[in-house]
Amino acid sequence: MAGMRRTAILGVVLLGALSGCGSLPEKSPPAGVDALVVPTPSPDPADFVADPDGNDWFPLDGEPGEVDGIAAVAVATGSTTDWYAEDTSGNVWWLGRDGEWQAGVDGALAGLAMPAQPRVGDGWRRALADGVVDEVATVIALDDETGLLSVEVVSAIDPDLDRVEVYADGDGLVEP
């Protein structure tokens, strides 16, 4: 008798626990990088700003120029010069690297260098140029106290280029 009672009680408890699993929460609208098309096949110059200053994680400080009709900034690091542009929402896009690839040429696509509001777990394609560059970035840590953001970058072309980049709020890249 006690065995049947125990079985009945377990059945009721199990039924109660499972009844809470029967409905799904409402879908939330896209936010952050979820609302972007990355990489973007045809960026509209009207979506970009001429004087970028809206992304504290990836401030653009370099020579102004233009890539595929988009107001851009040339950022020199060592022996390379990369071209970036900021859209009206504060997202920074990677448009190319001098002598290697350029968005809109030979199928190369502009990729997202840094979202305006990165969130842990967000991932995006940073660049895509067939046989030249194919990088995916993922936010792995964001520390509000220190103002540091850690982004894991993985290359589908050259695993030796895989790395973790650390960005400081207001300063940009501090540790490649």
Residue frames as qw, qx, qy, qz and C-alpha x, y, z in Angstrom:
[[0.000, 0.884, 0.468, 0.000, 0.00, 0.00, 0.00],
 [0.301, -0.798, 0.108, 0.511, 2.81, 2.39, 0.90],
 [0.439, -0.113, 0.599, 0.660, 4.44, 1.59, -2.43],
 [0.219, 0.631, 0.639, 0.381, 1.31, 2.58, -4.36],
 [0.162, -0.934, -0.243, 0.207, 0.97, 5.77, -2.36],
 [0.416, -0.570, 0.334, 0.625, 4.62, 6.65, -3.04],
 [0.375, 0.189, 0.674, 0.608, 4.14, 5.98, -6.77],
 [0.078, 0.817, 0.546, 0.170, 1.00, 8.14, -6.85],
 [0.271, -0.881, -0.036, 0.385, 2.76, 11.01, -5.06],
 [0.432, -0.331, 0.499, 0.674, 5.74, 10.80, -7.42],
 [0.311, 0.463, 0.688, 0.464, 3.37, 10.82, -10.38],
 [0.038, -0.927, -0.372, 0.030, 1.59, 13.95, -9.15],
 [0.365, -0.747, 0.196, 0.519, 4.92, 15.71, -8.46],
 [0.434, -0.064, 0.625, 0.645, 6.26, 14.75, -11.89],
 [0.215, 0.677, 0.630, 0.314, 3.07, 15.88, -13.60],
 [0.158, -0.942, -0.190, 0.225, 3.23, 19.23, -11.79],
 [0.420, -0.560, 0.374, 0.609, 6.87, 19.75, -12.74],
 [0.380, 0.146, 0.691, 0.597, 6.25, 18.93, -16.38],
 [0.167, 0.811, 0.559, 0.044, 3.18, 21.14, -16.67],
 [0.159, -0.871, 0.050, 0.462, 5.41, 24.21, -16.26],
 [0.354, -0.333, 0.623, 0.613, 7.40, 23.14, -19.32],
 [0.478, 0.496, 0.718, 0.098, 4.46, 23.17, -21.68],
 [0.308, 0.922, 0.233, 0.013, 4.69, 26.72, -22.97],
 [0.642, 0.172, 0.050, 0.746, 7.45, 28.68, -24.63],
 [0.146, -0.653, -0.194, 0.717, 8.23, 32.27, -23.72],
 [0.469, 0.856, 0.184, -0.112, 7.39, 34.96, -26.24],
 [0.725, 0.240, 0.122, 0.634, 10.13, 35.65, -28.76],
 [0.202, -0.789, -0.059, 0.578, 11.96, 38.87, -28.10],
 [0.552, 0.834, 0.013, -0.016, 12.72, 41.18, -31.02],
 [0.796, 0.244, -0.112, 0.543, 16.26, 41.20, -32.43],
 [0.281, -0.955, 0.075, 0.066, 18.70, 43.37, -30.48],
 [0.443, -0.648, 0.510, 0.351, 22.38, 44.22, -30.79],
 [0.025, -0.386, 0.762, 0.520, 24.14, 42.24, -33.50],
 [0.381, 0.310, 0.870, -0.047, 21.02, 40.11, -34.00],
 [0.373, 0.790, 0.338, -0.351, 19.41, 43.00, -35.88],
 [0.073, 0.741, -0.448, -0.494, 22.35, 43.43, -38.31],
 [0.921, 0.390, 0.026, -0.006, 23.15, 41.69, -41.60],
 [0.191, -0.784, 0.582, 0.103, 26.75, 40.56, -41.09],
 [0.294, -0.258, 0.234, 0.890, 28.67, 40.40, -43.31],
 [0.396, 0.695, 0.300, -0.520, 26.82, 42.96, -45.32],
 [0.659, 0.284, 0.545, 0.433, 26.74, 42.41, -49.08],
 [0.279, 0.566, 0.297, 0.717, 25.99, 46.00, -50.06],
 [0.287, -0.529, -0.430, 0.673, 26.45, 48.66, -47.38],
 [0.172, 0.851, 0.380, 0.318, 24.57, 51.89, -48.06],
 [0.410, 0.252, -0.208, 0.851, 26.79, 54.98, -47.70],
 [0.321, -0.596, -0.101, -0.729, 23.82, 56.84, -46.16],
 [0.818, -0.486, -0.302, -0.065, 23.97, 54.44, -43.18],
 [0.746, -0.116, -0.216, 0.619, 27.44, 55.68, -42.19],
 [0.185, -0.959, -0.110, 0.182, 28.74, 58.84, -40.51],
 [0.552, 0.717, -0.185, 0.384, 31.55, 61.07, -41.77],
 [0.013, 0.629, -0.534, 0.565, 32.85, 61.91, -38.27],
 [0.760, -0.252, -0.598, -0.037, 32.86, 58.71, -36.21],
 [0.008, 0.433, -0.562, 0.704, 32.72, 59.13, -32.44],
 [0.714, -0.303, 0.001, -0.631, 29.96, 56.83, -31.21],
 [0.941, -0.087, -0.327, -0.001, 31.78, 53.60, -30.34],
 [0.355, -0.823, 0.405, -0.182, 33.79, 53.72, -27.11],
 [0.879, -0.219, 0.412, 0.099, 35.07, 50.16, -27.58],
 [0.693, 0.199, 0.433, 0.542, 36.53, 50.84, -31.03],
 [0.064, 0.879, 0.055, -0.470, 37.29, 54.55, -31.40],
 [0.731, 0.476, 0.279, 0.403, 38.38, 55.51, -34.90],
 [0.183, -0.896, 0.166, 0.370, 41.37, 57.81, -34.99],
 [0.620, -0.050, 0.552, 0.555, 43.08, 57.97, -38.36],
 [0.007, 0.243, -0.388, -0.889, 43.12, 59.51, -41.79],
 [0.606, 0.450, 0.415, -0.508, 39.70, 60.01, -43.38],
 [0.012, 0.232, -0.763, -0.603, 39.02, 58.48, -46.76],
 [0.736, 0.210, 0.063, -0.640, 36.44, 56.53, -48.68],
 [0.168, -0.145, 0.961, 0.163, 35.87, 52.85, -49.45],
 [0.031, 0.369, 0.880, 0.297, 33.20, 51.82, -51.95],
 [0.151, -0.601, -0.342, -0.706, 31.48, 55.21, -51.53],
 [0.631, -0.680, -0.373, 0.024, 31.46, 54.99, -47.71],
 [0.048, -0.851, 0.346, -0.392, 33.14, 57.58, -45.48],
 [0.931, -0.174, -0.259, 0.187, 35.92, 55.61, -43.80],
 [0.277, -0.882, 0.377, -0.050, 38.97, 56.00, -41.60],
 [0.768, 0.380, -0.474, 0.201, 42.40, 54.49, -42.35],
 [0.640, -0.706, 0.272, -0.133, 43.88, 53.00, -39.18],
 [0.575, 0.552, -0.583, 0.157, 47.57, 52.05, -39.39],
 [0.783, -0.533, 0.299, -0.118, 48.82, 49.28, -37.12],
 [0.682, -0.300, 0.551, 0.377, 52.41, 48.26, -37.68],
 [0.162, -0.225, 0.637, 0.719, 52.90, 47.62, -41.38],
 [0.075, 0.452, 0.830, 0.318, 49.20, 47.33, -42.25],
 [0.214, 0.070, 0.096, -0.970, 46.46, 49.86, -42.85],
 [0.052, 0.424, 0.904, 0.007, 42.87, 48.82, -42.25],
 [0.185, -0.228, -0.231, -0.928, 39.78, 50.75, -43.30],
 [0.081, -0.411, -0.835, 0.356, 36.87, 51.14, -40.90],
 [0.200, -0.368, -0.259, -0.870, 33.55, 53.00, -40.94],
 [0.079, 0.200, 0.749, -0.627, 30.99, 53.75, -38.25],
 [0.104, -0.499, -0.712, -0.483, 27.29, 53.46, -38.98],
 [0.245, -0.550, -0.044, -0.797, 24.62, 55.75, -37.61],
 [0.801, -0.510, -0.228, -0.214, 23.97, 53.33, -34.70],
 [0.334, -0.798, 0.487, -0.121, 27.62, 53.39, -33.57],
 [0.940, -0.030, 0.313, 0.129, 28.60, 49.97, -34.95],
 [0.017, -0.745, 0.532, 0.401, 32.10, 49.90, -36.49],
 [0.915, 0.358, 0.171, -0.074, 32.54, 48.01, -39.76],
 [0.471, -0.454, 0.575, 0.491, 35.76, 46.62, -41.26],
 [0.619, 0.704, 0.064, -0.342, 35.86, 47.59, -44.94],
 [0.843, 0.489, -0.138, 0.176, 39.27, 46.31, -45.99],
 [0.638, -0.591, 0.264, 0.417, 43.02, 46.16, -45.67],
 [0.290, 0.829, -0.333, -0.343, 45.34, 48.02, -48.04],
 [0.216, 0.544, -0.779, -0.223, 46.84, 45.70, -50.63],
 [0.152, -0.053, 0.978, -0.130, 44.86, 42.65, -49.48],
 [0.006, 0.503, 0.843, 0.189, 41.10, 43.10, -49.77],
 [0.148, 0.058, 0.102, -0.982, 38.37, 45.71, -50.00],
 [0.390, 0.431, 0.718, -0.384, 34.62, 45.39, -49.47],
 [0.535, 0.712, 0.150, -0.429, 32.83, 45.39, -52.79],
 [0.341, 0.673, -0.598, -0.273, 35.83, 44.11, -54.77],
 [0.410, 0.255, -0.871, -0.087, 36.07, 40.47, -55.95],
 [0.669, -0.373, -0.598, -0.236, 33.16, 39.43, -53.74],
 [0.347, -0.005, -0.617, 0.706, 34.69, 40.70, -50.48],
 [0.357, -0.727, -0.495, -0.315, 32.11, 41.69, -47.88],
 [0.078, -0.583, 0.365, -0.722, 32.24, 44.33, -45.16],
 [0.619, -0.307, -0.706, 0.157, 32.25, 42.73, -41.73],
 [0.432, -0.857, -0.102, -0.263, 31.46, 44.01, -38.27],
 [0.429, 0.431, -0.554, 0.569, 34.57, 45.11, -36.36],
 [0.137, -0.124, -0.717, 0.672, 32.71, 46.01, -33.16],
 [0.184, -0.686, -0.639, -0.294, 29.02, 46.40, -32.30],
 [0.097, -0.651, 0.100, -0.746, 27.97, 49.59, -30.55],
 [0.598, -0.476, 0.379, -0.522, 26.73, 47.63, -27.54],
 [0.500, 0.244, -0.830, -0.031, 28.55, 44.30, -27.29],
 [0.770, -0.381, 0.214, -0.464, 27.01, 41.57, -25.11],
 [0.300, -0.371, 0.878, -0.020, 28.60, 38.39, -23.77],
 [0.595, 0.235, 0.768, -0.043, 27.80, 35.60, -26.22],
 [0.513, 0.784, 0.027, -0.349, 27.33, 37.89, -29.23],
 [0.598, -0.181, 0.596, 0.505, 29.17, 36.63, -32.29],
 [0.491, 0.810, 0.078, -0.312, 29.65, 38.08, -35.75],
 [0.802, 0.271, 0.225, 0.482, 31.75, 37.78, -38.90],
 [0.274, -0.744, 0.074, 0.604, 34.48, 40.42, -38.92],
 [0.210, 0.629, -0.469, -0.583, 35.57, 40.00, -42.50],
 [0.782, 0.197, 0.590, 0.022, 34.99, 37.77, -45.50],
 [0.397, 0.734, -0.393, -0.387, 37.15, 37.85, -48.61],
 [0.987, 0.133, 0.023, -0.082, 37.50, 34.50, -50.38],
 [0.879, 0.198, -0.153, 0.407, 40.91, 32.97, -49.69],
 [0.272, 0.586, -0.252, 0.721, 42.19, 36.13, -47.97],
 [0.093, -0.174, 0.602, -0.774, 40.32, 36.63, -44.71],
 [0.608, -0.397, -0.544, -0.420, 37.46, 34.90, -42.91],
 [0.184, 0.127, -0.682, 0.696, 37.25, 35.89, -39.24],
 [0.511, -0.611, -0.506, -0.332, 34.52, 35.36, -36.67],
 [0.083, 0.333, -0.524, 0.780, 34.49, 37.23, -33.36],
 [0.582, -0.540, -0.588, -0.157, 32.65, 36.32, -30.15],
 [0.216, -0.677, 0.333, -0.620, 32.36, 38.35, -26.95],
 [0.694, -0.102, -0.693, 0.165, 33.62, 36.07, -24.16],
 [0.445, -0.484, -0.508, 0.556, 33.78, 38.55, -21.26],
 [0.028, 0.689, 0.141, 0.710, 32.59, 42.03, -20.39],
 [0.500, -0.378, -0.545, 0.557, 33.60, 43.48, -17.03],
 [0.050, -0.886, -0.292, -0.356, 31.67, 46.62, -16.10],
 [0.575, -0.775, -0.023, 0.263, 33.94, 47.29, -13.10],
 [0.563, -0.367, 0.362, 0.646, 37.21, 47.37, -15.06],
 [0.420, 0.753, -0.048, -0.504, 35.68, 48.53, -18.35],
 [0.081, -0.427, 0.818, 0.377, 37.34, 45.65, -20.22],
 [0.841, 0.330, 0.090, -0.420, 35.84, 43.63, -23.06],
 [0.345, -0.362, 0.824, 0.267, 37.37, 40.33, -24.24],
 [0.754, 0.478, -0.042, -0.448, 36.67, 39.14, -27.77],
 [0.645, -0.176, 0.699, 0.254, 37.75, 35.77, -29.16],
 [0.498, 0.657, -0.276, -0.494, 38.70, 35.99, -32.84],
 [0.719, -0.054, 0.680, 0.134, 38.85, 32.79, -34.91],
 [0.290, 0.574, -0.475, -0.601, 40.20, 32.60, -38.45],
 [0.901, 0.216, 0.322, -0.191, 38.78, 29.96, -40.79],
 [0.680, 0.689, -0.241, 0.071, 41.78, 30.43, -43.09],
 [0.486, 0.453, -0.577, 0.474, 44.73, 30.49, -40.67],
 [0.716, -0.585, -0.380, -0.004, 44.32, 28.99, -37.17],
 [0.602, -0.056, -0.255, 0.755, 47.62, 30.64, -36.18],
 [0.006, -0.387, -0.061, -0.920, 45.71, 33.94, -36.25],
 [0.553, -0.620, -0.530, -0.171, 43.23, 32.81, -33.57],
 [0.300, 0.180, -0.429, 0.833, 43.47, 35.12, -30.57],
 [0.256, -0.766, -0.563, 0.175, 41.73, 36.92, -27.73],
 [0.228, 0.460, 0.020, 0.858, 41.60, 40.70, -28.06],
 [0.307, -0.602, -0.565, 0.473, 40.99, 42.92, -25.04],
 [0.108, 0.612, 0.250, 0.742, 39.35, 46.32, -25.45],
 [0.224, -0.337, -0.519, 0.753, 39.12, 49.10, -22.86],
 [0.086, 0.835, 0.543, 0.022, 36.03, 51.28, -22.74],
 [0.022, -0.973, -0.004, 0.228, 37.04, 54.66, -24.18],
 [0.248, -0.689, 0.569, 0.374, 40.45, 53.50, -25.42],
 [0.770, 0.455, -0.326, -0.306, 39.84, 50.60, -27.80],
 [0.940, 0.102, -0.298, 0.131, 42.22, 47.69, -28.34],
 [0.305, -0.833, 0.428, -0.172, 44.71, 47.33, -25.49],
 [0.461, -0.389, 0.796, 0.046, 45.81, 43.71, -25.89],
 [0.659, 0.385, -0.426, -0.486, 45.92, 41.95, -29.25]]
